[in-house]
Amino acid sequence: MPRQNISTGTPWEKTVGYSRAVRVGDHVVVSGTTASDENGVVQGVGDIYAQAKYIFDKIERALNAAGATLGDVVRVRMFVTDIDQWEAVGRAHGERFADIRPVTTMVEVSRLIDPQHLVEIEVDALIGAAP
């Protein structure tokens, strides 16, 4: 099966050697995604809900570039730096996935790559899995 690498053009993709998303056949995997814009500026500083919403928008764009939609998402993994804020992240997740209902994991981590990042999210999608 051919492989399609999806890039957003950020400098880190080339430096670190990763793609925002990879599609192989009908399977699309989106890398861990944070609330940094293409210039590295963190969005929603101090607001985990705003960061999660921003991240889901970024993930949706990556999925669309790979020919998938949020409806095709079958797995979501969320890494938060403060599990006590799970409800805010869960609310952002529910706003996008309430009808899709992918399997979901949320775990607390000690820190992310930038101290201003409060949450990092990755997804797996199967094209054609939309409800």
C-alpha positions in Angstrom: 0.0 0.0 0.0 1.3 3.5 -0.7 2.2 5.7 2.1 1.2 9.4 2.3 3.0 11.7 4.7 1.1 14.8 5.7 3.2 17.8 6.7 2.1 21.2 8.0 5.5 22.7 7.2 6.6 23.5 10.7 10.4 23.5 11.2 10.1 20.7 13.9 8.8 18.2 11.4 12.1 18.2 9.4 14.3 18.7 12.4 12.8 15.9 14.5 11.9 13.7 11.5 8.1 13.2 11.8 4.9 13.9 9.9 1.8 15.6 11.3 -0.1 12.6 9.9 0.5 9.4 7.9 -2.0 7.6 5.7 -1.5 4.0 4.7 -4.5 2.5 2.9 -7.6 3.5 4.8 -5.6 4.0 8.1 -4.6 7.6 9.2 -2.6 8.3 12.3 -2.1 11.8 13.5 0.9 12.6 15.6 0.8 14.0 19.1 -0.5 17.5 18.5 -0.1 20.5 20.8 -1.5 24.1 20.8 1.4 25.6 19.0 0.8 27.4 15.7 3.0 27.0 12.6 5.4 29.6 14.0 5.7 27.9 17.4 3.5 30.3 19.3 1.5 28.5 22.0 -2.2 29.3 21.7 -4.6 29.4 24.7 -1.8 29.9 27.3 -3.0 28.9 30.7 -6.4 27.6 29.4 -6.5 23.8 28.8 -9.9 23.9 27.3 -8.9 26.5 24.7 -5.8 24.4 23.9 -7.8 21.3 23.5 -10.2 23.0 21.1 -7.3 24.4 19.1 -5.7 21.0 18.9 -8.9 19.3 17.7 -9.0 22.0 14.9 -5.4 21.2 13.9 -6.1 17.4 14.0 -9.2 17.9 11.8 -7.1 19.8 9.2 -4.5 17.0 9.2 -7.2 14.4 8.8 -8.8 16.3 5.9 -5.5 16.6 4.2 -5.2 12.8 4.4 -8.8 12.3 3.0 -10.4 11.6 6.4 -12.8 13.4 8.7 -13.3 13.5 12.5 -16.1 11.0 11.9 -13.5 8.5 10.8 -11.6 8.7 14.2 -11.6 5.4 16.1 -9.1 6.2 18.8 -8.1 9.4 20.7 -5.2 9.6 23.2 -5.0 12.7 25.4 -2.0 13.6 27.6 -2.6 16.3 30.2 -0.2 17.9 32.6 -2.9 18.2 35.3 -5.5 15.4 35.5 -7.6 17.6 37.8 -8.5 19.6 34.6 -9.9 16.4 32.9 -13.4 17.9 32.7 -12.3 20.8 30.5 -10.5 18.6 28.1 -13.3 16.1 28.2 -15.8 18.9 27.3 -13.7 19.9 24.3 -13.5 16.2 23.3 -17.3 15.8 23.7 -18.0 18.8 21.6 -16.3 17.2 18.7 -16.9 13.5 19.3 -20.2 13.1 21.2 -21.9 11.4 18.2 -18.7 9.6 17.0 -17.7 8.1 20.3 -14.2 6.8 19.5 -12.3 4.8 22.2 -10.5 7.4 24.3 -7.6 7.5 26.8 -6.6 10.4 29.0 -3.5 10.2 31.2 -1.5 12.7 33.2 2.1 13.2 32.2 4.8 15.1 34.2 5.4 17.6 31.4 5.2 18.2 27.7 7.8 19.7 25.3 6.9 23.3 26.1 6.0 24.2 29.7 3.0 26.2 28.3 1.5 23.1 26.7 -1.2 21.7 29.0 -2.4 19.0 26.7 -1.2 16.9 23.7 -3.6 14.8 21.6 -3.2 12.1 19.0 -5.7 10.2 17.0 -6.1 7.1 14.7 -8.7 7.1 12.0 -10.1 4.5 9.6 -11.5 6.1 6.4 -15.0 4.9 6.0 -15.6 4.4 9.7 -17.8 7.5 10.1 -21.1 6.7 11.8 
